[in-house]
Amino acid sequence: MINIFQPSLGDAELAAVAEVFRSNWLGRGARTQEFETRFANHLGVGGEHVTSANSCTEATFLAVELAGVGPGDEVVLPAVSFVGAANAVASAGARPVFCDVDPRTLNVRVTDLEKALTPRTKAVLLLHYGGYPGEVEQIAEVCEDRGVLLIEDAACAVASSVDGRACGTFGDMGVWSFDHGKVVVTVDGGMFYAKDPDMVAAAAKRLYFGLEQFSGFSQAQRTDARWWDFEVSSFSRRSITNDVLAAIGCVQMDRLPGFLRRRQEIVTRYHKDLADLPGVLLPPPLPPGHVSSNYLYWLQIDGGIRDVVAKDLYENGIYTTFRYPLLHRVAAYGAGDVRLPNAERAAEMTLCLPLHQALTDEDVDHTISVLHDAVTSRLAGARKAQS
């Protein structure tokens, strides 16, 4: 099966893990600090602005907590977003308010956001769909003008930027994912950013039980008497990552430029060889100054044939999907009869193709060939049935 996502892990990552094993320090330690520093450098911010977590979801929950979101508050987020984002809002006792998206990029626009803002809006939780930055600059300005906190879900946008500024750093807080399906993989893991370093310091403590000395490694650096004593600043969870995963992450950061080049090569092939396929819309061009991580490559297929085309691809060894199922249709979030026409239409037409750096040229050729045949035959059949 040609997978839609696939990690690229090899001998260098194994060697890094072996070195951690030899050190006998497996928990949060020097390698975790190195990974945080390297990621901060990648973002173009100081190390005091980031801290790692055991997942992007945990970092998202943390961001919502640090934003002071609670009962009676509303948080605006796109209907096309990950379930973890909505869970973070709902678990705080707040109301997730889902807004519509651009029908082609599936990103929130300022016009979509402004329709959803109310006096009760405490924060906006923005997704960069597929790695496209979207209108993040303008949305950040709107949030600042309204006194609303902006949290960026940059799980898809590890290397996305606008005019050289990294996505995830436009708002008050940002979060990234390093799970098995992302561009940079640490098996599981996440990163938290805040514009305010004091908020990062508070986040680091919350990620480890609210302890003032938030890991055994930091305690081991103390030379004062009774270094084992501690104070608790919040009643929090244990949500830190460790040196085993961070060692993998450091190697992945070395390899990231190559990953991005290969993903761009595949995107260029898809653009070139699918451009003239009838009934299919490709992702729109990026605006000047915008850079995408190329996390997703999505098509929009006309004629109500998306699902059968996906089935044809699957039967030919090609896995596809739609990211993400519409959150305003999930009964648990209480959205009721909200209608978001762009998101709903996109959800019926959009299909994400395989896109990862381990794809071979033969994999890409096969995907393009099968897709051409499937769309052409299914579209012809649909038109015949209508005539």
N, C-alpha and C positions, 0 to 999 in steps of 0.2 A: 504494500500500500504506500502510495506517495502521500506523506503526511502534510497537513496544513501548517503545523508547527513541528520543529524538531531541534533539540539542543545540539551544539557542536562542542563535545567534550572529548579530550584525548590524553595523550601521554603527559603533556605539560601540566594539565590539571591533576592527574594522578600523582605526579612527582611533587606538586605543591602540597597535596593532602598527606603524602608520605612524610614530608618534612614536618608537618604539624604533628603527625603521630610520633615522630622521633623526638620532638620537643617536649612531649608529655603535657603540653598545655592545649587542651581541646576547646575550652570555653572561650568566652569573650576575652581577648587579649591583644597582643601587639599586631597580629594580622588583621583583626577586626578594625583596629585603629588605622592601619595602613589602607585598608579598603575604603574606609570612610574618607580619608584624606585624598585618595586618588579619585574618588567619585566627586568630591567637592572641587578638585582641580578641573575635572572634566566639565563640571557645570560652570566653572569660572567664578566660584565663590570661595570664601574662607572656610576652613574646616569647622569653625564655630557655628556654622549655619546648617550642618547636617549631622544626623545620627542614624545608625542602622536599626532595623527591626527584624523580627522573624518572618514578616510578610508585609506586602503592600496593604492588605486588608487591615492588619493590625495598625499600621501607620495611618490609615484612613480613619479608623475608629479613634485613634489618638488625636488626630487633627480636629475631628468633630468635638471631642471632649475639650481640647485646649481652646477651641473657639467659643466655649461657654454655651454650646447649644443645649437646650433642654425643653421641657414641656412648655407649650404655647408658642414656641419658635417654629419658623419655616425655613427649610433649606431647599434652594432651587437646584435641580440637576436635570440633565437631559434624559428623555425617555429611553434613548439608545445609550445605555450605560451598563456597567457591571453591577450585579446584584449586591456585591459587598458594599458599594457606595450607599445604596438605599438602606441596607441593613444598618450601617453605621449611624445614619440619621434617625431611623425608626427606633433603634435600641436606646438612643438618648432621650426618647420620649417626645421628639419633635416630629413635625409633619414634613415628609418629602413632597415637594411640589415639582412635578415633572413638566418640562417645557419642550416645545417642538425643536426641530433641527433643520439645518439646510438639507434639502432633498437629495443633493448630490454628494456633499462631503460628510453628511451625517454629524456635523459639528454644530454646536449652538452658535447662533448669531446674536448680535446685540438686540435686534428686533424681537427675536424669540425670547430672550432673557427679560426684556423690559415688560413684556406682556405678563410675565409670571411673578414679578417683584411686587411685594405688598409691604405695608408698614411692619408686618411681623417677620419679614425676611431677615434672618440672622447671618446667613452665609450662602454662597454659591459654590457648588462642587462641580467643577468643570472637567470634562473628559476631552482629551486630544484624540479624536477617533482615528484609529489606524496609524497614528503617528503624525497626522496633519495638524499643524499648530492651530489653525482656525483663527477666529477674531480675538485671540487672547489679549492682545494689546488694548483693544478698544473695550473689551469686557472688564479688564483690570481697571480702566479709567472709570467706567460706570460704577463698579463696586466701590471704588475709593470715593467718588462723588456722593454715593448714597450712604456711605458709612457701613457698608456690608463687607464682611470678610470673604476673601476669595481663596478657595482651596483647589489646587490643580491636581487632578488625577493624571499623572504622567506615566502610567504603567505602560502605555503604548509608545511613549515618546522619549525614550532614553537618550536619543541623539537629535531630537527635533529642536529647532530654534527659529527665531525671527530676528533678522539683522544681527546675528551673532549672539543673541541672548537666549539662554537655554529655556525651553519650556519647563515648567515646574517652578521657575523663579520669578514669574511675573506677579504672582499673587502673594498673599500673606504666608501660605504654606503650600508645600507640594509633596507628592508621594510617588515612589517608583516601585516596580516589581522586578524580581529576579527569579521568578519561578521557572519550571521546566519548559514553558512555552515561549519565554520572552527572548529578546535579542541577546542580552547579557544574562547568563544563567548561573545561579549559585545553588541549584536544586530547589530551594525555597529561600525567601528573603525579601527584604524591602528596605527602602531608604526614606527618611523623613527630612524635609527642608523647612526652615522658617526664616523669614526676613529678619526677625528679632532673635538674636543669639540667646537672650534670656529664655525665650520660649523653647529653644532647642535644649537648653540645660534642664528645663522643667520636663521636657519630653523624655530625655535620657533617664531621669529619675523614675518617671512613671513606667517606663519600659522594664524596670527592674524593681518591682514591689514598692516604689516610692522611696527607696533607700538613698540616703545622701551619698554614701559610697556605693555606686551602683553596679559594681562587679567585683568578683574575687581578685581580678587582675589589678584594679585600682587600689583595693585594700592591700595587696601585696607590695605596692610601691610606698606605703606609709612607713615612717620610721618613728612615729610618736608612740608613746606607751599605750598599751591596750588598743592596738590597731584593729582588733576584732569588734570593737563597739560600733554601733551604728544608730542613726536616727531615721525615722520614717516621716516623710513630708506629704505623702498621699497614700490612700489605700488602693494600691495598684496591682497589676498582674506581672508575670514574668514573660516578657515578649522580646527578649534580646536574641540576636544571632550569635554565631560562634566562630572560632578561628578556622575550623574545617571548611565551612561554607565560604568564609571570607577569603581564604587562600584560593579557592576556586574562582571567586570573584576577581581577585587581583590578576589572575591569568587571563580571565575573560576580558578585562579592561585592556590588557595588552593586545588582545586579538580583535577588539571591537572595530578598529578601522577596516580590517580585512572583511569582517562580517558585513559592514555597511557597504563596502564596494561590491561584494557579491550580491547582496540584496538589490542594489541599484541596477546591476547588470540584468537581473531577472525581471525587475520592473520594466526596464527598457525593452526587453524582449516581448513582454506582455503588451506593452503599449504599441510596439511596432506590428506584431503579428495578429493582434485582435482589433486593430483600429477600424478595419473595414468589415467587421462581422455584423451583418444586419441584425437589428433588434437588440443590440448590446451597447450600453453606455459604459465607458471606462471612467476611472477616477478623474476628476477635473484637474487641470494644471495647477501647480502651486503658484501663489502670488509671488512677485519679486521679493527677495530677501527671506523667504520661507524655506526651511529645510525639514524634510520628513525622515523619520527613522525607518520608514517603509516596513512597518510592523504588519499591516494588512494590505492586501491588494483585493479590491472589491469591484465586482461588476454589477450593473443593474440590467436585468433581462426583461424585456417587454413581452407582452402577449400571454401572461399568466402561466409561463412554462418553467419558471425558476426551479420548482421542486422536482419536476421530472428530469430536467437537465442535471440537477445534483445527483439524482438516482442513476442516470446514465454514466456520469463520471465515476460514481462509487463502484458501479459494476465493472468499470474498466480500471480499477485499482487506484482511483484518485479521490482523496477525501477532501470535501469542502464543508463549509458551514456558513451560518449567518451569525455575526456578532453585532449587537447583543439583543436577545429577546426583549421586547418592549416592557419596561418596568411599570408603566401606567396601567398595564393590563393585569398586573399581579394583585390579586384581591387583598393580600396581606397588608399592602401599603395604603389601602383605602382611597384610591384615586377615583373610584366611582365611575361615572359615565364621561370622564374627560375625553375629548377628541383632539388628537394631534395629527392632522392629516398628512404632513410631510413624513413624519416618523412612521406612520402606519403604512403609507404607500412604499416607502423605502424598505420596510420589513417584509413586504410581499415580493420585492423585486431583487433585493441585494443578495449576492453570493460571494463569499470570500474564497479565493483560490489559494493553493499552496504557495507559501512564501517563507523560505528560510535559507540560510546560507549553505546548507548541506545539499540542496537540490542540485542534481547534475544537469548538464545540458540536455541529456536524453530525457530526464524527468520533465523538463520544461517543454521540450518538443512534444512529448506524449500528451501532456496536459493541454497544450494548444490544439493539437490535432483532434483529440477526442472532443474538446469543447466546440470546435468548429462543426464537427459532424453532428453533435448532439443538438446544438442550437438550430442549425440549418434544418435538420429533419423534424425536430419538434415544432419549430415555428411554421414550417410548411404544413404539418399535420393540423395545427391549431387553425390556420387560415382555411384549410380545406373543410374542417368541421364547421366553420362559421359561414361558409358559402352555400 
